[in-house]
Amino acid sequence: MGSSIKWVVSIIVIIILAGVAWKMGYLKMSGPTGMATTTPSIIATTTETVPSSGLPTADTDTSDAAMVQDSAAIDAQIQGMNSDQASLDQSMSDKPVTQSY
Amino acid sequence: MSNQNVMKRVGVMVAGAAVLVPAFALAQVQAQTNVDVTAQAQTPAATTAAQTNVSATVATPAMKAAIAKADQEIDRRIAALNDLIGRIGQMTRVSATLKQGLTSNTQGQITALTTLKAKIDAGTDLATLKTDVQSVTSSYRTFALVAPQGRVSASADRVANVTIMMQALGAKLQLRLQAAQTAGNDVTAAAAALNDLGANLSDANTRAQAAINGIAPLTPDNGDATVKATNDKAFKTAQADLKTAQSDLVTGRKDIDVIIKALSTMHAAAAATTTTQTQ
């Protein structure tokens, strides 16, 4: 009986320790590691109202249709990138016009 | 190539394509409401003897022309700054603190220019007008900092946004490739594209961060040639970094196309994966 109790107590302790370890992040589900995401250090609170990735489809939706939609959304942002670059170029090339009177 | 090696390659996509756009403390630009007569003038000394003989209380045609031209310059800069404020409001990957700092500096410039314009428009004294018009040039030195500083931040924010979107899509593609490989498809080429995507995202992120870091501590040169040279160099470096980041993302987008095209030839495996995920 005594040894049985010891076994039970040991198992309970192990379960508790495992739970603490998991809670503290020492035990993580191993999954695809290639695209492990790291939370950016500065995130605007407004991103809480949209999916964190910014994609129009759910992060778990890997269907062909979803990826077509996601690609289109990325293309729109790339177009915006071109516009931003042009605005930056313009702001750096701004020259004062000479004044004469 | 063995399935095991391919799986390793699929799993080794560069991680950490995270965006770190710090809430840097922008140099608070003082709204220039006072005329700065000591600023390095970039306007030619075009005052003629004839003009000095004109009554100082009457706006001569030359003065009116100078006022009109000054107004034109001020309006142009105010329009650019208002456009910048609109763009700052669209930024999504930076902190509220950073956005607030950028908006505050930009709005401060608009206020200063608006005040200066009113002063110029109301002026009838030639000497005062000359000083005020020179202020358009001196205030330009702050515009020359605030405008590109805001634009670099906006560009970096956009790069961050695209990076995160591509990272998320890359994760989806990785799952699809793993499933396709499990189903017996050869994913070698697609896996290589996936790795390339990861590398490009990582570099884009690094470049965007460097751009922000480079322009964050800059201050208005106020006519100081040395400070101006430092600022110009920093902005040129940031501009180059952002162009490289953009190029990285364009290349990454092509990698995505390669992978999606490859997956389309593995339709049976993809359909099975989709079915599994919807259960």
Chai-1 contact restraints between the chains, C-beta under 6 A:
chainA,res_idxA,chainB,res_idxB,connection_type,confidence,min_distance_angstrom,max_distance_angstrom,comment,restraint_id
A,P32,B,Q174,contact,1.0,0.0,6.0,A-B,restraint_1
A,T33,B,G11,contact,1.0,0.0,6.0,A-B,restraint_2
A,G34,B,G11,contact,1.0,0.0,6.0,A-B,restraint_3
A,G34,B,V12,contact,1.0,0.0,6.0,A-B,restraint_4
A,G34,B,M13,contact,1.0,0.0,6.0,A-B,restraint_5
A,G34,B,Q174,contact,1.0,0.0,6.0,A-B,restraint_6
A,M35,B,M13,contact,1.0,0.0,6.0,A-B,restraint_7
A,M35,B,G170,contact,1.0,0.0,6.0,A-B,restraint_8
A,M35,B,A171,contact,1.0,0.0,6.0,A-B,restraint_9
A,M35,B,Q174,contact,1.0,0.0,6.0,A-B,restraint_10
A,A36,B,A15,contact,1.0,0.0,6.0,A-B,restraint_11
A,T38,B,G16,contact,1.0,0.0,6.0,A-B,restraint_12
A,T38,B,A18,contact,1.0,0.0,6.0,A-B,restraint_13
A,P40,B,A18,contact,1.0,0.0,6.0,A-B,restraint_14
A,P40,B,V19,contact,1.0,0.0,6.0,A-B,restraint_15
A,S41,B,L20,contact,1.0,0.0,6.0,A-B,restraint_16
A,I42,B,V21,contact,1.0,0.0,6.0,A-B,restraint_17
A,I42,B,A23,contact,1.0,0.0,6.0,A-B,restraint_18
A,I42,B,V94,contact,1.0,0.0,6.0,A-B,restraint_19
A,I42,B,S95,contact,1.0,0.0,6.0,A-B,restraint_20
A,A44,B,T92,contact,1.0,0.0,6.0,A-B,restraint_21
A,A44,B,S95,contact,1.0,0.0,6.0,A-B,restraint_22
A,A44,B,A96,contact,1.0,0.0,6.0,A-B,restraint_23
A,T47,B,T92,contact,1.0,0.0,6.0,A-B,restraint_24
A,S53,B,I164,contact,1.0,0.0,6.0,A-B,restraint_25
A,S53,B,M165,contact,1.0,0.0,6.0,A-B,restraint_26
A,S53,B,A168,contact,1.0,0.0,6.0,A-B,restraint_27
A,G54,B,N161,contact,1.0,0.0,6.0,A-B,restraint_28
A,G54,B,I164,contact,1.0,0.0,6.0,A-B,restraint_29
A,G54,B,M165,contact,1.0,0.0,6.0,A-B,restraint_30
A,L55,B,M165,contact,1.0,0.0,6.0,A-B,restraint_31
A,L55,B,A168,contact,1.0,0.0,6.0,A-B,restraint_32
A,D59,B,A168,contact,1.0,0.0,6.0,A-B,restraint_33
A,T62,B,K172,contact,1.0,0.0,6.0,A-B,restraint_34
A,T62,B,L175,contact,1.0,0.0,6.0,A-B,restraint_35
A,T62,B,R176,contact,1.0,0.0,6.0,A-B,restraint_36
A,S63,B,T274,contact,1.0,0.0,6.0,A-B,restraint_37
A,M67,B,I260,contact,1.0,0.0,6.0,A-B,restraint_38
A,D70,B,L169,contact,1.0,0.0,6.0,A-B,restraint_39
A,I74,B,M165,contact,1.0,0.0,6.0,A-B,restraint_40
A,Q77,B,N161,contact,1.0,0.0,6.0,A-B,restraint_41
A,Q77,B,V162,contact,1.0,0.0,6.0,A-B,restraint_42
A,G80,B,R158,contact,1.0,0.0,6.0,A-B,restraint_43
A,M81,B,R158,contact,1.0,0.0,6.0,A-B,restraint_44
A,M81,B,Q246,contact,1.0,0.0,6.0,A-B,restraint_45
A,D84,B,A154,contact,1.0,0.0,6.0,A-B,restraint_46
A,D84,B,S155,contact,1.0,0.0,6.0,A-B,restraint_47
A,D84,B,R158,contact,1.0,0.0,6.0,A-B,restraint_48
A,S87,B,R151,contact,1.0,0.0,6.0,A-B,restraint_49
A,L88,B,R151,contact,1.0,0.0,6.0,A-B,restraint_50
A,L88,B,S155,contact,1.0,0.0,6.0,A-B,restraint_51
A,S91,B,A147,contact,1.0,0.0,6.0,A-B,restraint_52
A,S91,B,P148,contact,1.0,0.0,6.0,A-B,restraint_53
A,S91,B,R151,contact,1.0,0.0,6.0,A-B,restraint_54
A,M92,B,P148,contact,1.0,0.0,6.0,A-B,restraint_55
A,M92,B,F235,contact,1.0,0.0,6.0,A-B,restraint_56
A,P96,B,Q42,contact,1.0,0.0,6.0,A-B,restraint_57
A,P96,B,T137,contact,1.0,0.0,6.0,A-B,restraint_58
A,P96,B,Y140,contact,1.0,0.0,6.0,A-B,restraint_59
A,V97,B,E73,contact,1.0,0.0,6.0,A-B,restraint_60
A,T98,B,T43,contact,1.0,0.0,6.0,A-B,restraint_61
A,T98,B,P44,contact,1.0,0.0,6.0,A-B,restraint_62
A,Q99,B,T43,contact,1.0,0.0,6.0,A-B,restraint_63
A,Q99,B,V133,contact,1.0,0.0,6.0,A-B,restraint_64
A,S100,B,A46,contact,1.0,0.0,6.0,A-B,restraint_65
A,Y101,B,A62,contact,1.0,0.0,6.0,A-B,restraint_66
A,Y101,B,A66,contact,1.0,0.0,6.0,A-B,restraint_67
